[in-house]
Amino acid sequence: MDVNGPRWRTASRSSNNGGDCVEVADNLPGRVLVRDSKDRAGGTLTFTPDAWRAFVASR
């Protein structure tokens, strides 16, 4: 993992009403991490930057 670790932010397409929210860390070389903001210890998905861009573009 990067020395500075992931810098998490709320995804821009998450709702603002406290409901479905995901956090994204895209500061690490070669990977994008995604997790549930309500269950941060519940696991993390890892995407390549290209796969993440394709996913976001398809939404």
Buried (B, 14 or more C-beta within 10 A) or exposed (E): EEEEEBEBEEBEEBEEEEEEBBBBBBBBEEBBBBBBBEEEEEEBEEBEEEEBEEEBEEE
